[in-house]
Amino acid sequence: MTTPSTPTQTQDTAPAPRHMRAPVPVQTRSERFTSTDVAAFPEVTGREVMWKHTPVARLAELLSGDLDGAPYVFDLTAAPGVQATWIGRDDARIGSAGLPEDRASANAWTNFEQALLVSITGDDVKEATLTRSALGGPARAAHTIVEVAPGARATLILQNSGPAHLSENVEFLLGAGSDLTVVSVQEWDDDALHVAAHFAELAENARIKHVAVTLGGGVVRLNPSAHLAGARSDAELLGAYFADATQHLEQQVYVHHDGPETRSRVTYKGALQGEGARTVWIGDVLIGPKAVGTDTYEQNRNLVLTDGARADSVPNLEIETGDIVGAGHASATGRFDDEQLFYLQSRGIPEEEARRLVVRGFLFEIVQQIGSPELQERLQAAIEAELAVSVTAAS
């Protein structure tokens, strides 16, 4: 019998040169490479972990092309304590909430000329809507800062519609004890392209409810992230989406528990119909070593209405401390619940209407948590319009 030889003092055990070593995989979500320079990222091939579910060929102009970063036309409804103004790239607040982790985000960062600053002050509850409906067809870059003063409370609706080929970054800076509900509504034209990274930075006792509702657009990829830096900060990330034939709707969610006694809840629900309808949801939750007392749960549910549609759902959870209250995740994708349909039909409801009721209840669970009655009613009507031309195809 032979035994393997062991290294001796005379053997050459020096490490290989850096360029000859195998690449070391990223061990945790927070270790991803970041840069504000698009040239620091390699060209996207579609084989990368963060791009493998995305139709990158359809987004080529946003990933590598020159983008128009000039200020654009927007409308902000009047509300006490809510103001908007353009600021220069050298403003110290830019980059405070997060930095690009992918080439599309970095390309937007490289090309924007001025950032739109939305300032929110005052402890009285207020609601404002920022509307963008005239961005046009040329590829565009944008950067938005939403700064919420300590103790301020507000609901901010980001309403997107019309034509657009847009790559953007949006930062939310929440001061101590502030409370912000932000609702990002994507009702773009059918051929619109929209890639967005949302970064939220929460101070002590701050709370954010981030709601993403996507109903329109050819390719929409919205990646929200929340950094719970302050003690007892709280993040609730909700999403509702409805994908039609050839439509690609994607969201990659990231919650980083960094401060002690922080809490988060992530719930995304989507429906799909038609040949080539595609949705992607990836949820990453990281509980850092200092985040003792964390309480977190994330879930994604998808309802496939017709053949030819596909939903990908990938929940991930990383825990770096054992002193937590609770952590969990769940994911499910399926068709109609036959028992629900049977129950409704047994009470005289036609099958087509029964299917519509099931989908309506499935998505309205998210919409009803927005907290703005007028917006909830409008979104419910938009979902009803989608259902009016869809559910019959599944019967």
N, C-alpha and C positions, 0 to 999 in steps of 0.2 A: 504494500500500500504506500502511496506517495502522499506527501502533504504539500500544500501550496507554499511557495517560497514567500518569505517576508522581506520587506525592504530593509536594507542595511544602511549604515552611515555613508557608504561609498556610492549608493545609487542616486541617480539624478531625479529628485522628486519635485523640482521647481514647477510651478503652474505654467500651463501653456499660455502663449501670448493672448491678449484680450480678443483679437480678431479671429482666433482659432477656437475659442470656447463656444460651447453651445449656449444659445440664449437662455437666460433664467426666466421661467414664467412668473408672471405677477402672482404673488402669494395671497394678497388681500385686495379688496376693491379700492381701498384708499391709496394704494401704491401705483395706480395707473399714471402713466406719463401725462403731464400737462404742459401746455405752452400757448402763448397768445400769437405765435408766429406760424402761419400756415406752412412755411417752408420747413419747419421742424418735424412735420409729419410726412411719412411716405405716402405715395399715391395709394388710393383705396382700390383694392382689387375685388372686394366682396368675400374674400376668404378670412378676413380678420374676425375675431370673436365678436366685436361690437358691430360689425357690418354684415355678418353672414346671412342674416334674415332680410336684409334690405335690398331693394332693386337699385343698386348703385348706378347702373347705366342711365336710369331715368333722372338721376340727381347729378350727373356729371358737371353741369355748369355751376352748381352750388359747391361742389367739392373742390374744384380746381380752377374755375374761371374767374376772371375779374368781375367784381361785384360793384354795383352803384351804391356807395355808402353815404350819399347826400341826405340831408333831412327831407322828410316826406310829409304829406298832408295827413293830419289826424284831427279827430274831434274829441274833446273831453267835456262831458256834461258838467255843468256848474254844481259844485258842492262845497260847503264851508270847510276850510282846512285842507282842500285838495288842489294842488297847483301843478302845472307842467311847464317845463322850460328846457331848452337845449343847452347842453354843457360840453366843454371841450374834452378831448381824449386824455388830457393830463389831469383831470379831476381825480383826487385821491380816492374817491368812493368807487371808482371803476375797478373791478377785480376783487372787491372786498368779500363778495359772497362765493366766488368760485372762479376757476379758470378752465379753458377748453380741454377736453379729454379726447376729442376727435378732430378730424380734418375739417369737417363742415363748420363746426363751431369756431375753430381757429381761423378759417377763411373769412367768416363774418367779422371776427375780432380784428383781423388785419385790415379789412377794407372800410369799416365804418368811419365816418368823418366826425360826427358828433353823436352824443348819447342823449336820449330823451329821459329827463329826470322828472319823475312823478313824486312829489313830496306830500306826505300825509301827516297832519298834526291835529291835535284836539282830542279829548277823551270822549266826546259825544259820538254816538254811532252814526255813520254817514255812508252813502253809497254813490259811486261815480262809475261812469262807463267811458273807456277809452276805445274809440272806434277807428278801425283802419279798413277802408273799402275801396281805395283808389291807388293801390301800390303799382298797378300795371303789370305788363308782361316781362320787361327786362329784369335780369337777375339782380337781386338787391341784397345788401347787408344792412342789418339794424342792430342797435344796442339800446336797451332800456334799463334804467335804474328805478326801482320803487323803494323809496326810503320812508319808513314808518317811525315816527318819533316815539320816544319812550312813553308808554301809557296810552298812545293813540289807538283808536278802534275804527275800522272801516271795512267796507266791501268794495272791491275794485273788479269791474268786469272788463276783460280784454276781448273785445268783439272783433273778429276777423272775417271778412267776406270779400267777394269780388275776385278779380284775377290777381295772381301773385306768383312770383318765383323768388322765394325769400329764405335766407338763412340768417338766424338771429340769436342773440343771447339776451336773456332777461335776468336781472339780479333783484332779489328782494332782501332788503336790509331791515330787520325788525329789532327795534330798540327794546330795552328792558320793560316787561309788562305790557307790551303792545299786543294787539289782536287784529290779524288781517285775514279776511276771506278774499281769495283771488279766484276768479272764474275765467278760464281761458276757453273761449268758444271759437271753434274752427268751422266755419260755414263757407269755405272757399268755393270758387267755381270748380267744375269737374276736372279741369286740366291743371289746376294750381299745384305748385310744389312748395312745401313748407318744411323746413328743418329748424328746430328750435331747441336750445338748452336753457332750462330755467334753474337758477341757483338761489336757494334761500339760506340766509344766515340768521340764526335765532339767538338772541341774548337771553339773559336770565328771565324766567317766567313769561317769555314771549310765546305766542301761539299763532300758528298759521293753518288755515284750511285752504288747500290748493285743489281746485276742481278743474279737470280737463274734459271738455265735451267736444268730440270731433264727429261731425256729420258730413262734411264736404271736403273736397280736395282730391287730386289724383294720387299724390304721395304726400302723406303727412307723418312726420317723425318728430314727436314731442317728448323730450327727456327731462322730467323734473327731478331735482335733487334738493334735499333738505339737510343742513348741517345743524344739529341740535347741540350747539356749543355751550349755551348757558344752562345752569342748573334749573331743573323743573320746566324746561321748555317743552312744547307740545306741537306735534305736526300731524295733521290728518290730510292724506293725499287720496283724492277720489277721482274716478274717471268713468265716463260713459262714452261708447263709440258704436257707430253703425256703419259697416262697410258694405258697399254695393259691388257689382261686377267690375273687375279690373282695378278696384280701389285698394290701395295699400295704406293701412293705418298702423302706426307703430309707436310704442312708448316704452322707454327704459327708465325705470324709477330707481332712485337711490336715496336711502335714508341713513345718515351717519349719526349714531348716538355717541356723543363725545362727552357731554356734561353729565353730572349725576342726577338721578331721579327724573330722567326724561321719558316721554311717552310718544308713541307713534301708532297710527292705524293707516293701513293702505288697503283700499278696496277699489278695484277696477272691474267693470262689467261691459261686455261687448256682444253685439249681434252681427252676424254675417249672412249675406245672401248673394247669389249669382256666381257665374263662372269667373274664376280668378279673383274673387274677393279674398283679401288676405289681411289678417291682423297679427301683430306681434306684441307681446307684453313680457318684459323682463324686469323682475323686481329684486333689487339688492338691498339688504339691510345689514349694516355693520354696527356691532356693539363694541365700542373701543374699550381699552383697559381701564379708563377712568370713569366709564359710564355705569357705575354701580346703581342698582335700583331701577334699571331700565324695564319698561313695559312696552312690548311691541308685538304687532301681528300684521301680516300682509296676506292678501288673497286676491285671486283673479278668477273670474267666471266668464265663460264664453258660450253663447248659444248659436249653433250652426243651423241656419234655416233651410238651406238648399244644398244639393250636391255641387261640387266644384269649388266650394269655399274652404279655406284653411285657416286655423287659428293656432299660433304657437304661444305657449305659456311656460315661462321658466322662473320660478321663485328661488331665491338664494338667501341664505342666512349665515352670517359669520359672527361668532361670539368670542370675545377676547377677555371676558371676565366671568367668573362663576357667580357673582353676587348680583343677580337680577330678579325682578319680580316675575317676569314671564316673557317668552318669545316663541313665535310659531309662524307657520305659513301654510297656505293651501292653494290649490289650483285645480280647476275642472273645466273640461270642454265637452259639450254633448249636444244632442238634439232635444226636441220637445219631450217633456215629461208626459208619458202616455197616461199616467194616472190623473194628472191635472186636466188633460184634455177630456178624458172619460168623465171626470167629475162634472166639468162644465157642460158637456154634451148631454149628460144624463138629466140636466136641469133645463133642457130645451134650448141651449145656446148652439147655433150652427157651428160646424167645425171651423170654418174660416174665421168667424168672429172669436171663437174660443182660442185659436192660435194667436190672434191679434191681442187678446187680453193677457195671454201668458207673456208675450214679449213686452207689452206695455208695462206690466208689473215688474218684470225683470229689470228694465232700464230705469224706470221711474224711481226705484229705490235710491239711486244715486242722485237724480235730478232733484228730488224732494229734500235733499240735505243742503242745497245751496243756500237757502235762507232769504232769497229775494223772490217774493211772490210773482212779480211781473215777469222776471226772467224765467222762472220755473214754468209759468204758463206758456210762454212763447216756445221754450224748448220742448215741452210736452206736445205742442201742436206740430213742431217740426218732426218729432219722432213719429207722431201719428201719420204725417204725410208720407214718411218713409214706409211705414207699415201698410199704407193703403195700396201700394203698388208692389208689395213684396210677399206678404204672408200667403197669398193665394198660390204662389208658386210652390210652396212646401206641402200643400194639401194633396 
